Amino acid sequence: MKSDEIIEKIRNKLKESDPARRTVVNTFQFNFTDVDGNLIKSMALDIYEGSASTVDAQVTISDENFYLVGTKQNTFQEVLHQEKAKIDGDEDAISKMLEKLRINSQN
């Protein structure tokens, strides 16, 4: 998957962070699709592949668009506005998580 390098960066960031100091403690599931919208991988943050039994929110996004957001070529808000991603569940939790990972800005 093209966005595997972005996922690995997120994994490393989570490993390096002190669990006692985490401000985002929700469970998120990401569903990655191909360009035709077919599911190619699901994963939940604390990051493992597969589906979680309970999640606070779900994000469905193509591998390509996640890669573009992760490499700061596009913002997550732009992807949502263009209807190239879908959020189900607690949108506030998603916003906090994206702020922490800094993948929703082009700084």
N, CA, C and O atoms as a GROMACS GRO file, in nm:
protein
  428
    1MET      N    1   0.084  -0.117   0.000
    1MET     CA    2   0.000   0.000   0.000
    1MET      C    3   0.089   0.124   0.000
    1MET      O    4   0.190   0.130   0.071
    2LYS      N    5   0.053   0.221  -0.078
    2LYS     CA    6   0.134   0.342  -0.092
    2LYS      C    7   0.150   0.415   0.041
    2LYS      O    8   0.257   0.470   0.068
    3SER      N    9   0.046   0.417   0.124
    3SER     CA   10   0.052   0.493   0.248
    3SER      C   11   0.116   0.415   0.363
    3SER      O   12   0.113   0.463   0.477
    4ASP      N   13   0.173   0.298   0.339
    4ASP     CA   14   0.238   0.222   0.446
    4ASP      C   15   0.346   0.302   0.516
    4ASP      O   16   0.364   0.289   0.638
    5GLU      N   17   0.420   0.386   0.442
    5GLU     CA   18   0.525   0.465   0.507
    5GLU      C   19   0.466   0.568   0.604
    5GLU      O   20   0.528   0.598   0.706
    6ILE      N   21   0.348   0.621   0.573
    6ILE     CA   22   0.280   0.715   0.663
    6ILE      C   23   0.234   0.640   0.788
    6ILE      O   24   0.248   0.689   0.900
    7ILE      N   25   0.178   0.521   0.768
    7ILE     CA   26   0.131   0.439   0.880
    7ILE      C   27   0.248   0.404   0.971
    7ILE      O   28   0.234   0.407   1.094
    8GLU      N   29   0.362   0.372   0.914
    8GLU     CA   30   0.480   0.338   0.994
    8GLU      C   31   0.526   0.459   1.077
    8GLU      O   32   0.568   0.442   1.191
    9LYS      N   33   0.519   0.579   1.020
    9LYS     CA   34   0.554   0.700   1.096
    9LYS      C   35   0.460   0.718   1.214
    9LYS      O   36   0.504   0.755   1.323
   10ILE      N   37   0.332   0.692   1.193
   10ILE     CA   38   0.234   0.704   1.301
   10ILE      C   39   0.265   0.599   1.408
   10ILE      O   40   0.262   0.630   1.528
   11ARG      N   41   0.293   0.477   1.366
   11ARG     CA   42   0.328   0.371   1.462
   11ARG      C   43   0.447   0.412   1.548
   11ARG      O   44   0.445   0.397   1.670
   12ASN      N   45   0.551   0.463   1.483
   12ASN     CA   46   0.671   0.505   1.555
   12ASN      C   47   0.642   0.618   1.652
   12ASN      O   48   0.693   0.619   1.764
   13LYS      N   49   0.560   0.712   1.609
   13LYS     CA   50   0.525   0.825   1.696
   13LYS      C   51   0.450   0.775   1.819
   13LYS      O   52   0.474   0.822   1.930
   14LEU      N   53   0.358   0.680   1.801
   14LEU     CA   54   0.285   0.624   1.914
   14LEU      C   55   0.376   0.546   2.007
   14LEU      O   56   0.360   0.553   2.128
   15LYS      N   57   0.472   0.471   1.952
   15LYS     CA   58   0.566   0.395   2.035
   15LYS      C   59   0.651   0.488   2.121
   15LYS      O   60   0.682   0.456   2.236
   16GLU      N   61   0.690   0.603   2.064
   16GLU     CA   62   0.776   0.698   2.134
   16GLU      C   63   0.702   0.780   2.238
   16GLU      O   64   0.764   0.834   2.330
   17SER      N   65   0.572   0.790   2.227
   17SER     CA   66   0.496   0.875   2.319
   17SER      C   67   0.472   0.805   2.452
   17SER      O   68   0.456   0.683   2.457
   18ASP      N   69   0.468   0.882   2.556
   18ASP     CA   70   0.441   0.831   2.689
   18ASP      C   71   0.291   0.810   2.702
   18ASP      O   72   0.215   0.907   2.697
   19PRO      N   73   0.246   0.685   2.720
   19PRO     CA   74   0.102   0.660   2.729
   19PRO      C   75   0.031   0.742   2.837
   19PRO      O   76  -0.086   0.776   2.822
   20ALA      N   77   0.101   0.773   2.944
   20ALA     CA   78   0.041   0.851   3.053
   20ALA      C   79   0.016   0.996   3.013
   20ALA      O   80  -0.064   1.065   3.075
   21ARG      N   81   0.085   1.042   2.910
   21ARG     CA   82   0.072   1.183   2.868
   21ARG      C   83  -0.012   1.200   2.744
   21ARG      O   84  -0.026   1.312   2.695
   22ARG      N   85  -0.069   1.094   2.692
   22ARG     CA   86  -0.150   1.103   2.570
   22ARG      C   87  -0.278   1.180   2.600
   22ARG      O   88  -0.346   1.155   2.700
   23THR      N   89  -0.311   1.272   2.512
   23THR     CA   90  -0.434   1.350   2.528
   23THR      C   91  -0.546   1.296   2.439
   23THR      O   92  -0.662   1.333   2.456
   24VAL      N   93  -0.512   1.211   2.345
   24VAL     CA   94  -0.612   1.146   2.262
   24VAL      C   95  -0.616   1.000   2.304
   24VAL      O   96  -0.518   0.927   2.286
   25VAL      N   97  -0.727   0.957   2.360
   25VAL     CA   98  -0.737   0.821   2.410
   25VAL      C   99  -0.853   0.745   2.344
   25VAL      O  100  -0.893   0.640   2.393
   26ASN      N  101  -0.904   0.798   2.237
   26ASN     CA  102  -1.013   0.733   2.165
   26ASN      C  103  -0.957   0.623   2.076
   26ASN      O  104  -0.837   0.618   2.050
   27THR      N  105  -1.045   0.536   2.029
   27THR     CA  106  -1.007   0.430   1.936
   27THR      C  107  -1.060   0.467   1.798
   27THR      O  108  -1.178   0.499   1.783
   28PHE      N  109  -0.974   0.462   1.699
   28PHE     CA  110  -1.009   0.501   1.563
   28PHE      C  111  -0.983   0.385   1.470
   28PHE      O  112  -0.881   0.317   1.480
   29GLN      N  113  -1.076   0.363   1.380
   29GLN     CA  114  -1.055   0.263   1.276
   29GLN      C  115  -1.046   0.335   1.141
   29GLN      O  116  -1.131   0.418   1.108
   30PHE      N  117  -0.943   0.301   1.065
   30PHE     CA  118  -0.927   0.353   0.930
   30PHE      C  119  -0.956   0.241   0.832
   30PHE      O  120  -0.903   0.131   0.847
   31ASN      N  121  -1.038   0.269   0.733
   31ASN     CA  122  -1.068   0.174   0.626
   31ASN      C  123  -1.009   0.232   0.498
   31ASN      O  124  -1.055   0.336   0.449
   32PHE      N  125  -0.908   0.166   0.444
   32PHE     CA  126  -0.840   0.214   0.325
   32PHE      C  127  -0.899   0.147   0.202
   32PHE      O  128  -0.924   0.026   0.201
   33THR      N  129  -0.921   0.227   0.098
   33THR     CA  130  -0.980   0.177  -0.025
   33THR      C  131  -0.884   0.199  -0.142
   33THR      O  132  -0.790   0.277  -0.133
   34ASP      N  133  -0.910   0.127  -0.250
   34ASP     CA  134  -0.837   0.154  -0.373
   34ASP      C  135  -0.908   0.266  -0.447
   34ASP      O  136  -1.005   0.322  -0.397
   35VAL      N  137  -0.861   0.299  -0.565
   35VAL     CA  138  -0.919   0.411  -0.640
   35VAL      C  139  -1.064   0.387  -0.679
   35VAL      O  140  -1.137   0.482  -0.708
   36ASP      N  141  -1.106   0.262  -0.681
   36ASP     CA  142  -1.245   0.230  -0.716
   36ASP      C  143  -1.336   0.221  -0.594
   36ASP      O  144  -1.455   0.192  -0.607
   37GLY      N  145  -1.280   0.247  -0.474
   37GLY     CA  146  -1.360   0.244  -0.353
   37GLY      C  147  -1.370   0.107  -0.287
   37GLY      O  148  -1.448   0.090  -0.194
   38ASN      N  149  -1.293   0.010  -0.335
   38ASN     CA  150  -1.293  -0.125  -0.276
   38ASN      C  151  -1.200  -0.129  -0.156
   38ASN      O  152  -1.087  -0.079  -0.164
   39LEU      N  153  -1.245  -0.188  -0.046
   39LEU     CA  154  -1.165  -0.198   0.075
   39LEU      C  155  -1.040  -0.281   0.050
   39LEU      O  156  -1.048  -0.393  -0.002
   40ILE      N  157  -0.922  -0.226   0.088
   40ILE     CA  158  -0.798  -0.301   0.074
   40ILE      C  159  -0.732  -0.330   0.209
   40ILE      O  160  -0.655  -0.425   0.221
   41LYS      N  161  -0.763  -0.248   0.312
   41LYS     CA  162  -0.706  -0.272   0.443
   41LYS      C  163  -0.784  -0.193   0.547
   41LYS      O  164  -0.827  -0.080   0.521
   42SER      N  165  -0.804  -0.253   0.664
   42SER     CA  166  -0.860  -0.183   0.779
   42SER      C  167  -0.758  -0.188   0.890
   42SER      O  168  -0.686  -0.288   0.905
   43MET      N  169  -0.751  -0.083   0.969
   43MET     CA  170  -0.662  -0.083   1.085
   43MET      C  171  -0.716   0.010   1.190
   43MET      O  172  -0.784   0.108   1.160
   44ALA      N  173  -0.687  -0.021   1.314
   44ALA     CA  174  -0.729   0.062   1.425
   44ALA      C  175  -0.605   0.122   1.490
   44ALA      O  176  -0.501   0.056   1.498
   45LEU      N  177  -0.616   0.244   1.536
   45LEU     CA  178  -0.505   0.306   1.610
   45LEU      C  179  -0.512   0.260   1.753
   45LEU      O  180  -0.613   0.279   1.821
   46ASP      N  181  -0.424   0.210   1.789
   46ASP     CA  182  -0.302   0.178   1.859
   46ASP      C  183  -0.218   0.098   1.765
   46ASP      O  184  -0.141   0.024   1.826
   47ILE      N  185  -0.212   0.092   1.672
   47ILE     CA  186  -0.208   0.055   1.534
   47ILE      C  187  -0.181  -0.094   1.513
   47ILE      O  188  -0.071  -0.145   1.534
   48TYR      N  189  -0.284  -0.157   1.472
   48TYR     CA  190  -0.276  -0.296   1.433
   48TYR      C  191  -0.371  -0.315   1.316
   48TYR      O  192  -0.469  -0.242   1.302
   49GLU      N  193  -0.342  -0.412   1.233
   49GLU     CA  194  -0.429  -0.434   1.118
   49GLU      C  195  -0.550  -0.514   1.159
   49GLU      O  196  -0.545  -0.596   1.252
   50GLY      N  197  -0.659  -0.490   1.090
   50GLY     CA  198  -0.783  -0.559   1.118
   50GLY      C  199  -0.887  -0.462   1.170
   50GLY      O  200  -0.862  -0.342   1.175
   51SER      N  201  -1.000  -0.513   1.210
   51SER     CA  202  -1.109  -0.430   1.260
   51SER      C  203  -1.113  -0.439   1.411
   51SER      O  204  -1.086  -0.545   1.469
   52ALA      N  205  -1.148  -0.328   1.475
   52ALA     CA  206  -1.165  -0.326   1.620
   52ALA      C  207  -1.310  -0.359   1.651
   52ALA      O  208  -1.400  -0.329   1.573
   53SER      N  209  -1.332  -0.422   1.767
   53SER     CA  210  -1.470  -0.457   1.803
   53SER      C  211  -1.551  -0.333   1.840
   53SER      O  212  -1.671  -0.327   1.812
   54THR      N  213  -1.488  -0.236   1.902
   54THR     CA  214  -1.556  -0.110   1.933
   54THR      C  215  -1.462   0.005   1.900
   54THR      O  216  -1.343   0.001   1.933
   55VAL      N  217  -1.515   0.106   1.835
   55VAL     CA  218  -1.436   0.223   1.800
   55VAL      C  219  -1.518   0.348   1.830
   55VAL      O  220  -1.641   0.344   1.829
   56ASP      N  221  -1.448   0.459   1.856
   56ASP     CA  222  -1.515   0.586   1.875
   56ASP      C  223  -1.551   0.649   1.741
   56ASP      O  224  -1.651   0.720   1.729
   57ALA      N  225  -1.468   0.622   1.640
   57ALA     CA  226  -1.492   0.680   1.508
   57ALA      C  227  -1.426   0.594   1.402
   57ALA      O  228  -1.331   0.521   1.430
   58GLN      N  229  -1.477   0.604   1.280
   58GLN     CA  230  -1.423   0.533   1.164
   58GLN      C  231  -1.396   0.633   1.053
   58GLN      O  232  -1.476   0.723   1.029
   59VAL      N  233  -1.283   0.616   0.987
   59VAL     CA  234  -1.247   0.698   0.872
   59VAL      C  235  -1.234   0.605   0.753
   59VAL      O  236  -1.163   0.504   0.761
   60THR      N  237  -1.301   0.636   0.642
   60THR     CA  238  -1.283   0.561   0.518
   60THR      C  239  -1.220   0.657   0.419
   60THR      O  240  -1.273   0.763   0.389
   61ILE      N  241  -1.104   0.616   0.368
   61ILE     CA  242  -1.024   0.702   0.279
   61ILE      C  243  -0.944   0.612   0.186
   61ILE      O  244  -0.906   0.501   0.224
   62SER      N  245  -0.918   0.660   0.067
   62SER     CA  246  -0.836   0.579  -0.025
   62SER      C  247  -0.691   0.584   0.020
   62SER      O  248  -0.647   0.679   0.084
   63ASP      N  249  -0.618   0.481  -0.016
   63ASP     CA  250  -0.475   0.476   0.011
   63ASP      C  251  -0.407   0.599  -0.046
   63ASP      O  252  -0.325   0.662   0.021
   64GLU      N  253  -0.441   0.635  -0.168
   64GLU     CA  254  -0.381   0.751  -0.235
   64GLU      C  255  -0.407   0.880  -0.158
   64GLU      O  256  -0.314   0.958  -0.136
   65ASN      N  257  -0.531   0.903  -0.117
   65ASN     CA  258  -0.562   1.027  -0.046
   65ASN      C  259  -0.498   1.031   0.093
   65ASN      O  260  -0.456   1.138   0.137
   66PHE      N  261  -0.490   0.917   0.162
   66PHE     CA  262  -0.422   0.914   0.292
   66PHE      C  263  -0.274   0.947   0.273
   66PHE      O  264  -0.215   1.019   0.353
   67TYR      N  265  -0.215   0.894   0.167
   67TYR     CA  266  -0.075   0.924   0.135
   67TYR      C  267  -0.056   1.074   0.110
   67TYR      O  268   0.038   1.134   0.160
   68LEU      N  269  -0.146   1.133   0.031
   68LEU     CA  270  -0.136   1.277   0.002
   68LEU      C  271  -0.151   1.362   0.127
   68LEU      O  272  -0.082   1.463   0.142
   69VAL      N  273  -0.240   1.321   0.218
   69VAL     CA  274  -0.255   1.394   0.344
   69VAL      C  275  -0.131   1.373   0.431
   69VAL      O  276  -0.079   1.468   0.488
   70GLY      N  277  -0.084   1.249   0.439
   70GLY     CA  278   0.032   1.218   0.522
   70GLY      C  279   0.160   1.283   0.476
   70GLY      O  280   0.249   1.310   0.556
   71THR      N  281   0.172   1.309   0.346
   71THR     CA  282   0.290   1.376   0.292
   71THR      C  283   0.267   1.526   0.276
   71THR      O  284   0.347   1.597   0.215
   72LYS      N  285   0.156   1.573   0.332
   72LYS     CA  286   0.120   1.715   0.337
   72LYS      C  287   0.102   1.778   0.199
   72LYS      O  288   0.122   1.899   0.182
   73GLN      N  289   0.064   1.696   0.100
   73GLN     CA  290   0.031   1.748  -0.032
   73GLN      C  291  -0.114   1.792  -0.038
   73GLN      O  292  -0.156   1.860  -0.132
   74ASN      N  293  -0.192   1.752   0.064
   74ASN     CA  294  -0.333   1.786   0.074
   74ASN      C  295  -0.368   1.786   0.222
   74ASN      O  296  -0.300   1.719   0.300
   75THR      N  297  -0.472   1.857   0.262
   75THR     CA  298  -0.514   1.852   0.401
   75THR      C  299  -0.631   1.755   0.416
   75THR      O  300  -0.701   1.726   0.319
   76PHE      N  301  -0.650   1.707   0.536
   76PHE     CA  302  -0.761   1.617   0.560
   76PHE      C  303  -0.893   1.690   0.538
   76PHE      O  304  -0.988   1.632   0.486
   77GLN      N  305  -0.898   1.818   0.576
   77GLN     CA  306  -1.020   1.895   0.554
   77GLN      C  307  -1.054   1.906   0.406
   77GLN      O  308  -1.171   1.898   0.368
   78GLU      N  309  -0.952   1.923   0.321
   78GLU     CA  310  -0.976   1.930   0.176
   78GLU      C  311  -1.030   1.797   0.123
   78GLU      O  312  -1.120   1.795   0.040
   79VAL      N  313  -0.974   1.688   0.172
   79VAL     CA  314  -1.018   1.556   0.129
   79VAL      C  315  -1.164   1.535   0.170
   79VAL      O  316  -1.244   1.483   0.092
   80LEU      N  317  -1.199   1.575   0.293
   80LEU     CA  318  -1.338   1.565   0.338
   80LEU      C  319  -1.430   1.654   0.255
   80LEU      O  320  -1.537   1.611   0.213
   81HIS      N  321  -1.387   1.777   0.230
   81HIS     CA  322  -1.467   1.872   0.153
   81HIS      C  323  -1.493   1.820   0.011
   81HIS      O  324  -1.601   1.842  -0.045
   82GLN      N  325  -1.394   1.752  -0.046
   82GLN     CA  326  -1.408   1.697  -0.180
   82GLN      C  327  -1.480   1.562  -0.178
   82GLN      O  328  -1.492   1.496  -0.282
   83GLU      N  329  -1.528   1.521  -0.061
   83GLU     CA  330  -1.598   1.394  -0.042
   83GLU      C  331  -1.513   1.274  -0.085
   83GLU      O  332  -1.564   1.177  -0.140
   84LYS      N  333  -1.382   1.283  -0.057
   84LYS     CA  334  -1.291   1.173  -0.087
   84LYS      C  335  -1.256   1.094   0.039
   84LYS      O  336  -1.174   1.004   0.035
   85ALA      N  337  -1.320   1.129   0.151
   85ALA     CA  338  -1.307   1.055   0.277
   85ALA      C  339  -1.439   1.067   0.350
   85ALA      O  340  -1.516   1.160   0.328
   86LYS      N  341  -1.462   0.971   0.437
   86LYS     CA  342  -1.587   0.971   0.513
   86LYS      C  343  -1.555   0.944   0.660
   86LYS      O  344  -1.474   0.856   0.691
   87ILE      N  345  -1.618   1.018   0.749
   87ILE     CA  346  -1.602   0.998   0.893
   87ILE      C  347  -1.736   0.955   0.949
   87ILE      O  348  -1.839   1.017   0.923
   88ASP      N  349  -1.734   0.849   1.026
   88ASP     CA  350  -1.852   0.804   1.100
   88ASP      C  351  -1.814   0.801   1.247
   88ASP      O  352  -1.709   0.748   1.282
   89GLY      N  353  -1.898   0.856   1.332
   89GLY     CA  354  -1.871   0.851   1.475
   89GLY      C  355  -1.839   0.987   1.530
   89GLY      O  356  -1.892   1.088   1.485
   90ASP      N  357  -1.752   0.990   1.628
   90ASP     CA  358  -1.719   1.110   1.705
   90ASP      C  359  -1.622   1.199   1.627
   90ASP      O  360  -1.501   1.177   1.628
   91GLU      N  361  -1.676   1.300   1.559
   91GLU     CA  362  -1.593   1.388   1.476
   91GLU      C  363  -1.496   1.470   1.561
   91GLU      O  364  -1.386   1.502   1.514
   92ASP      N  365  -1.534   1.506   1.684
   92ASP     CA  366  -1.443   1.579   1.772
   92ASP      C  367  -1.320   1.494   1.804
   92ASP      O  368  -1.208   1.545   1.806
   93ALA      N  369  -1.342   1.366   1.829
   93ALA     CA  370  -1.230   1.276   1.857
   93ALA      C  371  -1.138   1.266   1.736
   93ALA      O  372  -1.016   1.267   1.751
   94ILE      N  373  -1.195   1.257   1.617
   94ILE     CA  374  -1.115   1.253   1.494
   94ILE      C  375  -1.033   1.381   1.480
   94ILE      O  376  -0.914   1.375   1.449
   95SER      N  377  -1.094   1.495   1.502
   95SER     CA  378  -1.023   1.623   1.490
   95SER      C  379  -0.905   1.630   1.586
   95SER      O  380  -0.797   1.674   1.548
   96LYS      N  381  -0.926   1.586   1.710
   96LYS     CA  382  -0.817   1.587   1.808
   96LYS      C  383  -0.703   1.495   1.765
   96LYS      O  384  -0.586   1.530   1.776
   97MET      N  385  -0.738   1.377   1.716
   97MET     CA  386  -0.637   1.282   1.674
   97MET      C  387  -0.556   1.337   1.556
   97MET      O  388  -0.434   1.326   1.554
   98LEU      N  389  -0.624   1.396   1.460
   98LEU     CA  390  -0.554   1.451   1.343
   98LEU      C  391  -0.465   1.569   1.381
   98LEU      O  392  -0.357   1.585   1.326
   99GLU      N  393  -0.511   1.652   1.474
   99GLU     CA  394  -0.426   1.762   1.522
   99GLU      C  395  -0.298   1.707   1.583
   99GLU      O  396  -0.189   1.757   1.555
  100LYS      N  397  -0.312   1.606   1.666
  100LYS     CA  398  -0.196   1.548   1.733
  100LYS      C  399  -0.097   1.489   1.634
  100LYS      O  400   0.024   1.502   1.652
  101LEU      N  401  -0.148   1.424   1.530
  101LEU     CA  402  -0.060   1.362   1.432
  101LEU      C  403  -0.011   1.461   1.328
  101LEU      O  404   0.074   1.429   1.246
  102ARG      N  405  -0.066   1.580   1.332
  102ARG     CA  406  -0.030   1.689   1.239
  102ARG      C  407  -0.045   1.650   1.093
  102ARG      O  408   0.033   1.694   1.008
  103ILE      N  409  -0.145   1.565   1.064
  103ILE     CA  410  -0.166   1.528   0.923
  103ILE      C  411  -0.280   1.604   0.862
  103ILE      O  412  -0.318   1.579   0.748
  104ASN      N  413  -0.336   1.699   0.937
  104ASN     CA  414  -0.446   1.776   0.881
  104ASN      C  415  -0.403   1.918   0.845
  104ASN      O  416  -0.488   2.004   0.821
  105SER      N  417  -0.273   1.944   0.842
  105SER     CA  418  -0.226   2.077   0.804
  105SER      C  419  -0.115   2.066   0.702
  105SER      O  420  -0.055   1.959   0.684
  106GLN      N  421  -0.089   2.174   0.635
  106GLN     CA  422   0.018   2.176   0.534
  106GLN      C  423   0.137   2.256   0.582
  106GLN      O  424   0.207   2.315   0.500
  107ASN      N  425   0.162   2.260   0.711
  107ASN     CA  426   0.276   2.335   0.768
  107ASN      C  427   0.406   2.274   0.729
  107ASN      O  428   0.512   2.324   0.768
   0.00000   0.00000   0.00000
